[in-house]
Amino acid sequence: MTPVLAFAPAAGVMILAVLLIVAALVFYLVSVIVQLWKITEGLDVVIAGVGEIVAKSAPVNDIVTTINQHLDAGVDALEGLLVKKAGIEDAVGLVDGMYPGSAAAGFRNFPDSAQITPPRIGEVYTQGTLTLARLGREAPIAAANPAGPVLRNVEAGSLAARLLYPDRRQKRPKSLARSPVIGADSPEQYEQRDDIGAPRKRMPTR
Amino acid sequence: MILWWIGDAVLLVVVVPIVVYLLRNVLNAAKSIVPSVQAIATVAAAGSKDLDAGALLIRTQEQAIETIAGVANYGGSLDVILDDADLVEA
């Protein structure tokens, strides 16, 4: 009588090989599944974080755009006011005096201002400085005597400020001479005094 | 019977190693993804925390508008009390 489970040795080896393959498949696939679970958990955390980022950054664009619009409007107004009050050349000189080299960029709303050679307002008192004087005691040139009254009359500021200008200014002339231009390339050159830099002729008394 | 043995040999010497090699590579690839995902999760959480101050932008916007309004009012006053540059045209 032939046994029920009797089979050739080659068949047994075949079955063993198949079992090996199945065991390997089970081991590795289960391991891969475990790793995929970890990946899923990590991606859940990522999605939550990204969701928070999206929610928190959603209004940023509108807010920054609004801020920029208001800042642009402020820049436009201040540029226009400065050019209106000081003139384009002195305006460029004032800005260049505060921020050296910025005149090369010019004003945003006045493209031609980049071509202007800025007057050296930082070195010479000009209309810009006198304009500051009209603002009151805070301007250094207006503080003639700290103990005295304020030069600017706050109740009639315009008239009081006008009095700070030379007499001929009070006659409201149609035009006045421009601010002096200095420097090596200035239109009017002055000879240097010989006594500048020379030894003192007489020592100051103590 | 000889063909059967040849089949067994091919199965054990060729198919099993190839199956194990491929499965092992898949497992290694899956394992290599896990640290990257965890690092991304950490960065995303930190990035979200960095944006906590974004809510303050609303106050910044309000202050910018108030500041520009103040500057505009000041400029309007200056426009009234100061002469225009036309007066000193050469």
Interface residues (C-beta under 8 A of the other chain):
Chain A: A8 A10 A11 V13 M14 A17 V18 L20 I21 A24 L25 F27 Y28 L29 S31 V32 Q35 L36 K38 I39 G42 L43 V45 V46 A48 G49 V50 E52 I53 K56 S57 P59 V60 I63 V64 T66 I67 H70 L71 A73 G74 A77 L78 L81 V83 K84 K85 A86 G87 I88 D90 Q127 T131 R134 G157 S158 A161 R172 P173 K174 S175 L176 A177 R178
Chain B: M1 W4 W5 G7 D8 L11 L12 V15 V16 V19 V20 L23 R24 V26 L27 A30 K31 I33 V34 V37 Q38 I40 A41 V43 A44 A45 G47 S48 L51 D52 G54 A55 L57 I58 T60 Q61 A64 I65 T67 I68 V71 A72 G75 L78 D79 V80 I81 L82 D83 D84 A85 L87 V88 E89 A90
